[in-house]
Amino acid sequence: MLGAAVGTAASLSLPQAWAAGSDKPEKEEVRIGFIPLTDCASIVMASVLGFDRKYGIRIVPSKEASWAAVRDKLVNGDLDMAHVLYGLVYGLHLGVSGPKKDMAVLMTLNRNGQAITLSKKLADKGAVDGTSLAKLMATEKREYSFAHTFPTGTHAMWLYYWLATHGVHPWGGAKVITVPPPQMVANMRVGNMDGYCVGEPWNHRAIMDGIGITAATSQEIWPDHPEKVLGCSGDFAKKYPNTARAVIMAVLEASRWIDAGLQNKLKMADTIADKSYVNTSVDAINQRILGRYQNGLGKTWDDPKHMKFFDDGAVNFPYLSDGMWFLTQHKRWGLIKEHPDYLAVAKQINQVDLYREAASQLKVSVPKEPMRSSKLIDGTVWDGKEPARYADGFKLKA
């Protein structure tokens, strides 16, 4: 099945738009780190289907054990780029999630498709969503333990935002721990946490294994939120702009291919389930990528806001306001002590012009403005305006 897909990609090969003359990629082999998650798919498929070769590069996917490992290898140059948490990149740039290092976001890889899992033991006591969890925590007083995947990352922010929306302070009566995504299910199985926030397939896997239930999806918290990005150091983006552009184009093509139809999504699931990539059963991946959800308690639904990789290019544009939002949450929870120049930091990190160049070559539509407006679960509207006021306006904060 995969061989046919490779053949299809090869037969669609276009002239190498950036592979000659002054536009030739400065570095032809690009080592891109990834964590075993469904949303690594566009990196993997760009390599497997040969989209990279069209632009004069060779993507070498590198499976990593944790987000901390991804951070360290981006900093020391062992990785050229990575499938990486939005907030990790911003945290590194400010020096709060590792050694201070100028960083770059080249594109957004996906939106939506993460979730918060609660243990079956909590569900048996009636805690099946935010409201019932808060009620249980108020009546059955003990230390509750919740896991995320990296201190400044997306999953930490979704978890904190969700808990706070339901009146639970992340550090008031709760212990927050960091666990690599592929280890979440095993840790819950032995009772190391009451709940966790992670990307797929590790939420659906907990349901399949009978140890957890889905209490909330991340798209309930922020509909069409940004999730993973293609990140690299600022130095790499400056030194190898043609290479960076070529990778964006290859990954954009893979993103478009994934979202093009049912068969492509199923072929993607079959590919990334392999032990070289996510290392799980195809069944753990292939339902939620189609928007088919179950919560582990008998409820099933079709979610129109499921994980998307392209959506006519709407997914991939590196909106400045998206990056700025993570900074507001870092300030809210005391990860940064002073208000940064939110817009200036986002302009330093998000490579909007480079992305526009790549997208224009593929005739992928791009928004006119680098800001967008979103309404989150608590009713607040985020549009990139007055970020300091927004960050300071939450009732629950550090």
C-alpha positions, -999 to +999 in steps of 0.1 A: +000+000+000+028+024+009+047+015-022+018+028-043+018+060-023+055+065-030+049+059-066+021+084-067+042+111-051+071+104-075+048+106-105+036+140-093+071+154-090+074+190-101+105+209-112+127+215-081+116+251-076+143+260-051+171+235-061+191+255-086+214+286-086+212+310-057+180+292-044+198+258-040+195+245-005+227+252+014+223+219+034+209+190+016+204+165+044+182+178+072+179+159+105+144+165+120+136+153+155+101+141+164+083+126+193+061+095+188+027+113+184+001+113+156+010+149+148+045+140+137+028+127+105+036+155+081+074+153+089+073+115+084+052+115+053+073+142+037+102+118+040+084+085+032+066+099+002+096+116-012+083+152-012+116+163+002+135+152-029+115+175-051+131+205-034+167+192-033+168+180+003+166+148+022+147+148+055+160+123+080+134+118+108+150+112+142+128+096+169+134+112+202+126+100+238+113+133+253+107+170+247+137+177+269+159+156+246+145+175+216+153+208+233+189+198+241+196+185+206+182+217+190+204+238+212+236+218+207+230+212+169+225+175+169+191+182+153+186+207+125+149+211+131+122+194+151+085+186+153+082+205+185+059+221+211+051+258+203+057+268+239+090+250+241+104+271+213+092+303+229+105+292+263+139+285+249+141+319+232+134+336+265+157+312+285+130+299+308+128+263+295+165+257+289+196+277+280+186+310+262+188+304+225+175+324+196+148+302+180+126+301+149+091+288+141+090+280+104+054+268+102+025+253+122+023+216+117-012+209+130-041+222+150-064+205+175-063+169+184-049+168+220-069+158+250-071+155+288-074+120+302-086+112+337-079+078+353-107+052+353-104+053+391-114+090+391-142+083+366-156+056+388-159+082+416-178+105+392-150+127+379-156+126+341-152+163+331-139+195+346-170+203+367-172+169+383-134+167+388-135+201+407-164+188+428-145+156+437-113+175+445-133+198+468-149+169+487-122+142+487-092+162+498-059+147+490-030+155+467-040+150+431-013+144+405-016+156+369+010+152+342+019+173+311+048+168+287+070+199+292+068+229+315+064+257+289+047+234+263+013+233+249+000+204+270+010+222+302-009+253+290-040+233+280-040+215+313-036+246+334-062+266+314-088+238+317-083+233+354-084+270+361-116+274+340-132+250+364-119+268+395-090+244+402-056+261+407-029+238+390-007+240+421-034+243+448-041+208+460-025+193+430+009+182+420+020+187+385+046+164+369+063+161+336+061+128+317+072+121+281+042+114+258+048+077+251+052+070+288+018+085+299-002+053+296+023+032+314+025+057+342-013+059+346-015+021+346+007+019+377-011+048+394+015+076+391-011+102+381-048+110+383-049+126+349-027+139+321-027+161+290-010+148+259-013+144+222-028+115+204-027+085+202-020+084+240-055+095+250-073+070+229-048+043+239-058+048+276-094+041+266-084+010+246-064-002+276-093+004+300-073+027+323-085+062+314-113+083+299-113+115+278-125+143+300-119+171+275-104+176+241-080+205+235-103+219+208-129+224+235-104+246+253-094+266+222-112+257+189-086+255+161-057+261+184-021+258+171-003+227+183+031+215+171+054+236+150+084+231+128+111+247+148+148+253+145+174+277+160+175+312+149+210+307+137+199+278+114+172+299+098+196+327+091+225+305+079+204+281+058+173+301+045+170+281+013+171+248+032+145+261+056+123+271+027+127+238+010+117+219+042+086+241+046+076+233+010+081+196+015+062+195+047+034+217+033+030+192+004+028+163+029+003+182+050-019+188+019-016+151+010-027+139+045-058+161+045-067+153+009-090+124+017-099+093+037-075+069+020-045+092+026-053+096+063-056+058+067-024+053+048-007+079+070-020+061+101-007+027+088+027+043+082+032+061+114+020+033+136+052+014+127+077+009+155+101+033+137+076+061+144+048+060+170+050+023+178+014+015+185-015-002+169-032+014+139-065+013+158-051+037+183-045+063+156-070+059+128-103+069+145-095+103+160-077+115+129-111+111+112-129+129+140-145+098+154-143+101+192-154+081+222-148+091+258-144+056+273-178+058+291-201+049+262-203+084+246-193+087+209-193+117+187-180+131+154-159+161+161-155+186+132-126+202+150-104+171+150-067+172+142-060+189+108-027+192+091-035+215+062-072+226+058-064+246+026-033+262+043-053+276+073-034+253+097+002+261+087+006+299+087+027+309+117+004+336+132+022+360+154-008+361+178-006+323+183+030+326+196+021+356+217-007+336+234+018+311+248+038+341+262+007+354+280+002+320+296+039+318+306+034+352+323+001+341+339+017+311+356+049+328+367+072+311+342+083+345+331+084+373+358+080+404+337+059+412+306+080+408+275+075+428+244+050+402+232+048+413+195+085+419+191+093+384+205+068+368+181+083+387+152+117+375+161+106+339+163+079+333+137+094+333+102+063+348+085+081+360+053+100+328+048+067+309+051+049+332+027+077+326+001+073+288+004+035+289+004+034+311-027+055+286-047+029+259-039+000+283-045-011+277-009-034+305+004-020+327+032-040+351+054-036+388+049-029+396+086-005+378+110-031+380+138-063+361+143-091+361+169-102+332+189-127+326+217-116+301+244-135+278+268-139+305+295-154+330+271-123+352+268-113+364+233-077+364+223-068+385+193-032+396+200-042+430+212-033+443+247-014+411+256-002+424+290-037+433+300-049+399+288-022+380+308-030+400+339-068+396+336-072+360+347-088+354+381-066+323+387-029+328+381+005+323+398 
